[in-house]
C-alpha cells in the first residue's frame, strides 16, 4: 500500500511539474508575439517541429521563442524558416540535444546582432558540429559575393554578412545539407532517439491536458 501511495505521489508531482513547464512555455510565447493569435500560431509551429524531429517540446520551443524575442526587424517567416532549417540540419547530422541547443543559441545571437560574426559561426555553430563556414561561404557565393578562400572571413570582419542579406540563403544551404542523401528523413524515421522523443512529448502533452483539465484549478 505504501508503495502504491508513493507511486501515486510521484505521478501527481510529474503531472504538476509538466503542467507548470507548459504554462511557462505559453507565457514565454505570449511575451515574444504581437498578439494572442500569433502566440498560438508560434506555439503550434514549435510543437510541429519538435514532434517531427523528436526533440523535447518545451526546450526546443524555448529556443524558438528566444529567436523570436531577439529577431529585431527580421520577418517572422524568415525566423520560422531558420528554426526549421537549423532543426533539420542538426537532426540530420546527429547532434546531441546539448549541441543542438547551442546552435539555437548562436542563431538567437546572430538575429540579435543582425549579422553573422566569427564568434557565432566559428566558435559556436562550427564547434557544435555543423560545417558553418562552408555553409556560409556557399550562401555568400550564391549571392555573388566574394567569399572564396579567406574572403568569407573578410566579409564577416567588415560586417557585410547581415541577416537581411544572407540569412535566407544560409537557410537554403542548411536545407540542402539536411536533405543530402535523404539524411533528415532517414534520421527521423529510422533512428531510435527521435522515436523516443516523440513518445515522450506525447506523454508530456497528455500530462498537460490533465493539469489544464481541472487539476490546476483544484490546486488554486
C-alpha positions as CSV (number, residue, x, y, z in Angstrom):
1,X,0.0,0.0,0.0
2,X,2.8,2.3,0.9
3,X,4.5,1.6,-2.4
4,X,1.3,2.4,-4.3
5,X,0.9,5.7,-2.5
6,X,4.5,6.6,-3.3
7,X,3.9,5.9,-7.0
8,X,0.7,8.0,-6.9
9,X,2.5,10.9,-5.3
10,X,5.3,10.6,-7.9
11,X,2.8,10.6,-10.8
12,X,0.9,13.6,-9.3
13,X,4.2,15.6,-8.9
14,X,5.2,14.7,-12.5
15,X,1.9,15.9,-13.9
16,X,2.1,19.2,-11.9
17,X,5.7,19.8,-12.9
18,X,5.0,19.2,-16.6
19,X,1.9,21.4,-16.4
20,X,3.9,24.2,-14.9
21,X,6.5,23.9,-17.6
22,X,3.9,24.2,-20.3
23,X,2.4,27.2,-18.5
24,X,5.7,29.0,-18.5
25,X,6.2,27.9,-22.2
26,X,2.9,29.5,-23.2
27,X,3.7,32.7,-21.2
28,X,7.1,33.0,-23.0
29,X,5.4,32.9,-26.4
30,X,2.9,35.5,-25.3
31,X,5.7,37.8,-24.4
32,X,7.5,37.5,-27.8
33,X,4.5,37.6,-30.0
34,X,2.4,40.5,-31.3
35,X,-0.9,39.2,-30.0
36,X,-2.6,36.1,-28.6
37,X,-3.3,34.7,-32.1
38,X,0.3,35.0,-33.2
39,X,1.4,33.4,-29.9
40,X,-0.9,30.4,-30.6
41,X,0.5,30.0,-34.1
42,X,4.1,30.2,-32.9
43,X,3.5,27.6,-30.2
44,X,1.8,25.3,-32.8
45,X,4.7,25.7,-35.1
46,X,7.2,24.9,-32.3
47,X,5.2,21.8,-31.4
48,X,5.0,20.6,-35.0
49,X,8.8,20.8,-35.5
50,X,9.5,19.2,-32.1
51,X,7.2,16.3,-32.8
52,X,8.6,15.8,-36.3
53,X,12.2,15.6,-35.2
54,X,11.6,14.1,-31.8
55,X,13.1,16.9,-29.8
56,X,12.0,18.0,-26.3
57,X,8.9,20.0,-27.0
58,X,9.4,22.5,-24.2
59,X,13.2,23.1,-24.6
60,X,13.1,23.4,-28.4
61,X,10.1,25.6,-28.0
62,X,12.0,27.9,-25.7
63,X,14.9,28.0,-28.2
64,X,12.4,29.2,-30.9
65,X,10.9,31.8,-28.5
66,X,14.4,33.2,-27.9
67,X,14.9,33.6,-31.6
68,X,11.6,35.4,-31.8
69,X,12.5,37.6,-28.9
70,X,15.7,38.9,-30.5
71,X,14.7,38.9,-34.1
72,X,14.5,42.7,-34.5
73,X,13.2,43.6,-37.9
74,X,13.7,40.1,-39.3
75,X,10.3,38.9,-40.8
76,X,8.6,36.2,-38.8
77,X,8.6,33.8,-41.8
78,X,12.4,34.1,-42.1
79,X,12.8,33.2,-38.4
80,X,10.5,30.2,-38.8
81,X,12.5,29.1,-41.8
82,X,15.7,29.4,-39.8
83,X,14.4,27.5,-36.9
84,X,13.1,24.7,-39.1
85,X,16.3,24.6,-41.2
86,X,18.5,24.5,-38.1
87,X,16.4,21.8,-36.6
88,X,16.6,19.6,-39.7
89,X,20.3,20.1,-40.2
90,X,21.2,19.4,-36.6
91,X,19.0,16.3,-36.6
92,X,20.4,15.0,-39.9
93,X,24.0,15.5,-38.6
94,X,23.1,13.6,-35.4
95,X,24.0,16.4,-33.0
96,X,23.3,15.8,-29.3
97,X,20.4,17.7,-27.6
98,X,23.0,19.9,-25.9
99,X,24.8,20.7,-29.1
100,X,21.5,21.4,-30.9
101,X,20.5,23.9,-28.2
102,X,23.9,25.5,-28.5
103,X,23.3,26.1,-32.2
104,X,19.9,27.5,-31.5
105,X,21.5,30.0,-29.0
106,X,24.1,31.0,-31.6
107,X,21.3,31.9,-34.1
108,X,19.5,33.8,-31.4
109,X,22.7,35.9,-31.0
110,X,23.0,36.3,-34.8
111,X,19.4,37.6,-35.0
112,X,20.1,39.9,-32.1
113,X,23.2,41.3,-33.7
114,X,21.6,41.3,-37.2
115,X,24.8,39.9,-38.7
116,X,26.9,36.8,-38.9
117,X,30.2,37.1,-37.0
118,X,33.1,34.7,-36.3
119,X,32.1,34.4,-32.7
120,X,28.9,32.6,-33.6
121,X,29.9,31.0,-36.8
122,X,33.3,29.6,-35.9
123,X,33.2,29.4,-32.1
124,X,29.7,28.2,-31.5
125,X,28.0,26.7,-34.6
126,X,31.1,25.0,-36.1
127,X,32.3,23.9,-32.7
128,X,28.9,22.2,-32.2
129,X,29.3,20.1,-35.3
130,X,27.8,22.0,-38.2
131,X,30.1,22.9,-41.2
132,X,29.1,26.6,-40.7
133,X,32.0,28.2,-42.6
134,X,31.3,26.1,-45.7
135,X,27.6,26.8,-45.5
136,X,28.1,30.5,-45.1
137,X,30.6,30.6,-47.9
138,X,28.2,28.8,-50.3
139,X,25.4,31.1,-49.2
140,X,27.5,34.2,-50.0
141,X,28.7,32.8,-53.3
142,X,25.1,32.1,-54.3
143,X,24.5,35.8,-53.9
144,X,27.5,36.7,-56.0
145,X,29.7,37.8,-53.0
146,X,33.5,37.5,-53.0
147,X,33.7,34.6,-50.5
148,X,36.3,32.3,-51.9
149,X,39.2,31.3,-49.6
150,X,39.6,33.7,-46.8
151,X,37.1,36.1,-48.4
152,X,34.3,34.8,-46.1
153,X,36.3,35.9,-43.0
154,X,36.9,39.4,-44.5
155,X,33.1,39.7,-45.2
156,X,32.4,38.9,-41.6
157,X,35.0,41.3,-40.3
158,X,33.5,44.1,-42.4
159,X,30.1,43.3,-41.1
160,X,28.8,42.7,-44.6
161,X,27.0,39.4,-43.9
162,X,23.9,40.9,-42.5
163,X,20.8,38.8,-41.5
164,X,18.7,40.7,-44.0
165,X,21.1,40.0,-46.9
166,X,22.3,36.4,-46.3
167,X,20.1,34.6,-43.8
168,X,17.6,33.3,-46.4
169,X,20.4,32.0,-48.5
170,X,22.0,30.4,-45.4
171,X,18.7,28.7,-44.6
172,X,18.7,27.2,-48.1
173,X,22.2,25.8,-47.5
174,X,21.0,24.2,-44.2
175,X,18.1,22.6,-46.1
176,X,20.5,21.2,-48.7
177,X,22.7,19.7,-46.0
178,X,19.7,18.2,-44.2
179,X,18.3,16.7,-47.4
180,X,21.6,15.4,-48.8
181,X,21.1,11.6,-49.4
182,X,17.7,12.0,-47.5
183,X,19.7,12.3,-44.3
184,X,17.0,14.1,-42.3
185,X,14.2,11.8,-43.5
186,X,16.2,8.7,-42.6
187,X,17.1,10.2,-39.2
188,X,13.6,10.9,-38.1
189,X,12.2,7.7,-39.4
190,X,14.9,5.2,-38.6
191,X,16.8,6.4,-35.5
192,X,15.7,5.5,-32.0
193,X,16.2,8.9,-30.4
194,X,13.6,10.8,-32.4
195,X,11.0,8.0,-31.9
196,X,11.6,8.1,-28.1
197,X,11.4,11.9,-28.2
198,X,8.0,11.8,-29.9
199,X,6.7,9.3,-27.4
200,X,8.0,11.4,-24.5
201,X,6.4,14.5,-26.0
202,X,3.1,12.7,-26.3
203,X,3.2,11.8,-22.6
204,X,4.1,15.3,-21.7
205,X,1.2,16.8,-23.7
206,X,-1.2,14.3,-22.0
207,X,0.1,15.3,-18.6
208,X,-0.5,18.9,-19.5
209,X,-4.1,18.1,-20.6
210,X,-4.7,16.5,-17.2
211,X,-3.2,19.6,-15.5
212,X,-5.3,22.0,-17.5
213,X,-8.4,19.9,-17.4
214,X,-9.1,20.6,-13.7
215,X,-6.1,19.6,-11.7
216,X,-4.6,23.2,-11.8
217,X,-7.9,24.7,-10.7
218,X,-8.1,22.3,-7.8
219,X,-4.6,23.4,-6.6
220,X,-5.5,27.1,-6.6
